[in-house]
Amino acid sequence: MSLLAHSEDRQIANVELSVAALTETVRSEPVWFAAYTTPRHEKAVARHFEVRNVEHFLPLMRTVRRWKNGCKVAVEFPVFPNYLFVRTSQSASSRLLNVPGLLAFVGQGRTALAIPDGEIDRLRRELPLRKYEPHPYLVAGCKVRIAAGPLAGAHGVLLRKKSSLRVVLSIDLIRQSVAVEVDADEIEPI
């Protein structure tokens, strides 16, 4: 074997090792995933994550319900039914599947797909500052960008409900949405 062929083989092996190391680094970086749960088990799964010191986010909506005996009680419901968000590495995500009530991570096939940090950070930071409610996932409608206010930069679909305007913010990966009240001067068409 010539010296040149041996050198090329060594370079190819070094490149393959570099790609493998880079892939493992990416797999070990913590990212946000959408976790799909058994119906009405979102809070229980979140408690399991708390015990295991796993960073998670479960947006809740408080509403008042009237029981059969006439009592009014404040109850918290998940904004995105059957889903919560987990920040972990791709390689560690499979170990979390043994949490009772957690069915799967949302993705393609068996590969969990990451949600951009900005989407989760925006929800965590800005949702408590506004009035919001769950909304069906929308495909059609007037697409707008929120230009001012706490949710500046977010894209969504504009709706009108009674006398107020709402922008429906969607997380495409889990096909769930939330409607947020906005003022007309805070939005601009895309």
VEXDREN-2710 file (C-alpha; in Angstrom, 1 decimal):
% VEXDREN-2710
k/r/px/py/pz
1/MET/0.0/0.0/0.0
2/SER/1.3/3.4/-0.9
3/LEU/2.2/6.1/1.6
4/LEU/-0.4/8.4/0.0
5/ALA/-3.3/5.9/0.3
6/HIS/-2.3/5.2/4.0
7/SER/-2.4/8.9/4.7
8/GLU/-5.8/9.3/3.1
9/ASP/-7.2/6.4/5.1
10/ARG/-5.9/8.0/8.3
11/GLN/-7.5/11.4/7.4
12/ILE/-10.8/9.7/6.7
13/ALA/-10.7/7.8/10.0
14/ASN/-9.9/11.1/11.8
15/VAL/-12.9/12.8/10.1
16/GLU/-15.2/9.9/11.1
17/LEU/-14.0/10.1/14.7
18/SER/-14.6/13.9/14.7
19/VAL/-18.1/13.5/13.3
20/ALA/-18.9/10.8/15.9
21/ALA/-17.6/13.0/18.7
22/LEU/-19.6/16.0/17.4
23/THR/-22.7/13.8/17.2
24/GLU/-22.3/12.6/20.7
25/THR/-21.7/16.2/22.0
26/VAL/-25.0/17.2/20.3
27/ARG/-26.8/14.2/21.8
28/SER/-25.5/15.1/25.3
29/GLU/-26.5/18.8/25.1
30/PRO/-29.8/19.5/27.0
31/VAL/-32.7/20.7/24.8
32/TRP/-36.4/21.0/25.2
33/PHE/-38.7/18.1/24.2
34/ALA/-42.4/17.8/24.3
35/ALA/-43.5/14.8/26.4
36/TYR/-46.8/13.1/25.6
37/THR/-48.6/11.8/28.7
38/THR/-51.6/9.6/29.6
39/PRO/-54.7/11.8/29.7
40/ARG/-55.0/13.9/32.9
41/HIS/-51.5/12.7/34.2
42/GLU/-49.5/15.8/33.3
43/LYS/-49.2/17.0/37.0
44/ALA/-48.2/13.5/38.2
45/VAL/-45.5/13.3/35.5
46/ALA/-44.3/16.8/36.5
47/ARG/-44.1/15.6/40.2
48/HIS/-41.9/12.6/39.1
49/PHE/-39.6/15.0/37.2
50/GLU/-39.3/17.2/40.3
51/VAL/-38.3/14.2/42.4
52/ARG/-35.7/13.2/39.8
53/ASN/-34.4/16.9/39.5
54/VAL/-35.3/17.0/35.8
55/GLU/-36.0/20.5/34.4
56/HIS/-39.6/20.6/33.1
57/PHE/-42.3/23.1/32.3
58/LEU/-46.0/22.5/32.6
59/PRO/-48.0/25.7/31.8
60/LEU/-51.2/25.7/33.9
61/MET/-54.4/27.7/33.6
62/ARG/-56.5/28.5/36.7
63/THR/-60.2/28.5/36.4
64/VAL/-63.1/28.4/38.8
65/ARG/-65.4/25.3/38.7
66/ARG/-68.7/24.7/40.5
67/TRP/-69.1/21.3/42.1
68/LYS/-72.4/19.5/42.3
69/ASN/-72.8/20.6/45.9
70/GLY/-72.7/24.3/44.8
71/CYS/-69.1/25.0/46.1
72/LYS/-66.9/27.0/43.8
73/VAL/-63.3/25.8/43.6
74/ALA/-60.3/27.1/41.8
75/VAL/-58.8/24.4/39.7
76/GLU/-55.6/24.3/37.5
77/PHE/-55.7/22.7/34.1
78/PRO/-52.8/22.2/31.7
79/VAL/-52.8/24.7/28.9
80/PHE/-51.7/22.0/26.5
81/PRO/-53.6/18.8/27.5
82/ASN/-51.6/15.6/27.5
83/TYR/-48.3/17.5/27.1
84/LEU/-45.5/19.0/29.2
85/PHE/-42.0/20.1/28.2
86/VAL/-38.8/18.5/29.5
87/ARG/-35.2/19.8/29.2
88/THR/-32.8/16.9/28.9
89/SER/-30.3/15.5/26.5
90/GLN/-31.3/13.3/23.6
91/SER/-29.3/10.4/25.1
92/ALA/-30.9/10.7/28.5
93/SER/-34.5/11.1/27.2
94/SER/-34.9/7.3/26.7
95/ARG/-34.3/6.8/30.5
96/LEU/-37.1/9.1/31.3
97/LEU/-39.7/6.9/29.5
98/ASN/-40.0/4.7/32.7
99/VAL/-41.8/7.6/34.5
100/PRO/-45.3/6.5/35.2
101/GLY/-47.8/8.3/32.9
102/LEU/-45.2/9.3/30.3
103/LEU/-46.0/7.6/27.0
104/ALA/-43.5/9.1/24.6
105/PHE/-41.5/12.1/23.4
106/VAL/-42.9/13.9/20.3
107/GLY/-40.9/13.4/17.2
108/GLN/-40.4/11.4/14.0
109/GLY/-40.5/7.7/14.5
110/ARG/-38.4/6.9/17.6
111/THR/-36.4/10.1/17.4
112/ALA/-37.5/12.9/19.7
113/LEU/-37.5/16.3/18.1
114/ALA/-36.2/19.3/20.0
115/ILE/-38.3/22.5/20.5
116/PRO/-36.3/25.7/20.1
117/ASP/-35.3/27.2/23.5
118/GLY/-36.8/30.5/22.5
119/GLU/-40.3/29.1/22.2
120/ILE/-40.3/27.6/25.7
121/ASP/-38.5/30.6/27.2
122/ARG/-41.1/32.9/25.7
123/LEU/-43.9/30.9/27.1
124/ARG/-42.3/30.6/30.6
125/ARG/-41.5/34.3/30.8
126/GLU/-44.5/36.0/29.1
127/LEU/-47.6/33.8/29.6
128/PRO/-48.1/34.8/33.2
129/LEU/-48.2/38.4/32.2
130/ARG/-51.3/38.0/29.9
131/LYS/-54.8/36.6/30.0
132/TYR/-54.7/33.4/28.0
133/GLU/-56.7/30.2/27.3
134/PRO/-56.2/27.0/25.4
135/HIS/-57.3/27.2/21.7
136/PRO/-57.7/24.6/19.0
137/TYR/-54.7/24.3/16.7
138/LEU/-55.2/26.5/13.6
139/VAL/-53.8/26.1/10.1
140/ALA/-55.6/28.8/8.2
141/GLY/-56.1/32.5/9.1
142/CYS/-54.4/35.8/9.1
143/LYS/-50.8/35.3/10.2
144/VAL/-49.4/38.1/12.3
145/ARG/-46.3/39.0/14.3
146/ILE/-46.6/40.6/17.7
147/ALA/-44.5/43.8/17.4
148/ALA/-44.7/45.2/20.9
149/GLY/-45.4/44.1/24.4
150/PRO/-44.2/41.2/26.4
151/LEU/-44.6/38.7/23.5
152/ALA/-42.8/40.8/20.9
153/GLY/-41.4/38.7/18.1
154/ALA/-43.9/35.8/18.5
155/HIS/-45.8/34.7/15.3
156/GLY/-49.4/33.5/15.3
157/VAL/-52.8/33.6/13.8
158/LEU/-55.1/36.6/14.5
159/LEU/-58.6/36.0/15.8
160/ARG/-61.4/38.3/17.0
161/LYS/-63.4/37.2/20.1
162/LYS/-66.2/39.6/21.1
163/SER/-64.6/43.0/21.3
164/SER/-61.0/41.9/21.8
165/LEU/-58.2/40.6/19.5
166/ARG/-56.4/37.4/20.2
167/VAL/-53.3/35.9/18.6
168/VAL/-53.2/32.1/18.6
169/LEU/-49.6/31.0/19.3
170/SER/-49.0/27.4/18.1
171/ILE/-46.4/24.8/18.9
172/ASP/-46.3/22.9/15.7
173/LEU/-44.5/19.9/17.0
174/ILE/-47.3/18.9/19.4
175/ARG/-50.1/20.5/17.4
176/GLN/-51.3/22.5/20.3
177/SER/-52.1/26.3/20.6
178/VAL/-52.9/29.0/23.1
179/ALA/-54.9/32.2/22.4
180/VAL/-53.4/35.4/24.0
181/GLU/-55.2/38.7/24.2
182/VAL/-53.4/41.6/22.4
183/ASP/-54.1/45.2/21.5
184/ALA/-54.5/46.2/17.9
185/ASP/-51.4/48.4/18.1
186/GLU/-49.2/45.5/19.3
187/ILE/-49.6/43.4/16.1
188/GLU/-48.5/43.6/12.4
189/PRO/-49.3/41.3/9.5
190/ILE/-46.6/39.0/8.1
END
